[in-house]
Amino acid sequence: MNLEVKEPIDLVRLSLGEKIYIKMRGDRELRGTLHAFDQHLNIVLSNVEEVLTVIEIDEETNEEIMKTTRRNFEMLYIRGDGIIAIAPPKRF
């Protein structure tokens, strides 16, 4: 396996078959096994856990309430234009 890194997308290539962390727009986080990606950073993950964090305002007290929702997917396709950050294995 070629471990040479010439450009940032090479770090993603080195994570194929590994569990990665992806931060998405809209306070959405994904953790799953990387199966495929392309030059636009469209990604296919398996065994995915999605964590969605939403902050709501209590109308009576004006306090912020943070709600977290978790979902699991067997397989998921992610469009690259929604990705903010990717962390390789063992770094999250």
C-alpha positions as CSV (number, residue, x, y, z in Angstrom):
1,M,0.0,0.0,0.0
2,N,1.3,3.4,-0.9
3,L,1.4,5.6,2.2
4,E,2.7,8.7,0.4
5,V,0.7,11.9,1.0
6,K,0.9,14.5,-1.8
7,E,-2.4,16.3,-1.3
8,P,-5.2,16.4,1.4
9,I,-7.4,13.8,-0.3
10,D,-4.6,11.3,0.1
11,L,-5.4,11.3,3.9
12,V,-8.9,10.2,3.1
13,R,-7.6,7.4,0.8
14,L,-5.4,6.1,3.6
15,S,-8.6,5.7,5.7
16,L,-10.4,3.3,3.3
17,G,-11.8,0.4,5.3
18,E,-11.4,2.3,8.6
19,K,-13.8,3.9,10.9
20,I,-13.9,7.8,10.4
21,Y,-15.6,10.8,11.9
22,I,-17.3,13.4,9.7
23,K,-18.6,16.8,10.8
24,M,-21.4,18.0,8.6
25,R,-23.3,21.3,8.2
26,G,-26.3,21.7,10.5
27,D,-24.7,20.3,13.6
28,R,-24.7,16.7,12.2
29,E,-21.9,14.3,13.0
30,L,-21.3,10.9,11.5
31,R,-19.1,7.9,12.5
32,G,-18.8,4.9,10.2
33,T,-16.5,2.8,8.1
34,L,-15.3,4.4,4.9
35,H,-15.9,2.3,1.8
36,A,-15.6,4.8,-1.1
37,F,-15.1,8.4,-2.1
38,D,-14.5,10.6,-5.1
39,Q,-12.7,13.8,-6.1
40,H,-15.8,15.8,-4.9
41,L,-15.6,14.1,-1.5
42,N,-18.8,12.2,-2.0
43,I,-18.5,9.4,0.5
44,V,-20.0,5.9,1.1
45,L,-20.0,4.8,4.8
46,S,-21.3,1.6,6.4
47,N,-22.3,0.9,10.0
48,V,-23.0,4.6,10.5
49,E,-24.0,6.4,13.7
50,E,-25.5,9.8,13.1
51,V,-25.7,12.4,15.9
52,L,-27.8,15.5,15.3
53,T,-27.7,18.3,17.9
54,V,-30.4,20.9,18.0
55,I,-30.7,23.9,20.3
56,E,-34.2,25.0,21.1
57,I,-35.4,28.0,23.1
58,D,-37.9,27.4,25.9
59,E,-40.7,29.9,25.3
60,E,-41.5,30.3,29.0
61,T,-38.0,30.6,30.5
62,N,-36.0,31.7,27.4
63,E,-33.4,29.0,28.3
64,E,-31.6,27.1,25.6
65,I,-32.3,23.4,25.5
66,M,-29.9,21.2,23.7
67,K,-31.4,18.0,22.2
68,T,-29.5,15.2,20.7
69,T,-30.9,12.6,18.4
70,R,-29.1,9.4,17.4
71,R,-29.8,7.2,14.4
72,N,-28.0,4.2,12.9
73,F,-27.7,3.3,9.2
74,E,-26.4,0.1,7.6
75,M,-25.1,2.1,4.6
76,L,-25.1,5.8,3.8
77,Y,-24.1,8.0,0.9
78,I,-22.9,11.5,1.8
79,R,-22.6,14.4,-0.6
80,G,-19.2,16.1,-0.3
81,D,-20.6,19.7,-0.4
82,G,-22.1,19.2,3.1
83,I,-18.9,18.1,4.8
84,I,-17.0,20.5,7.1
85,A,-14.3,18.2,8.5
86,I,-13.1,14.5,8.4
87,A,-11.1,12.9,11.1
88,P,-9.1,9.7,10.3
89,P,-9.3,6.6,12.6
90,K,-8.2,6.9,16.2
91,R,-8.3,10.7,16.2
92,F,-11.8,11.2,17.5
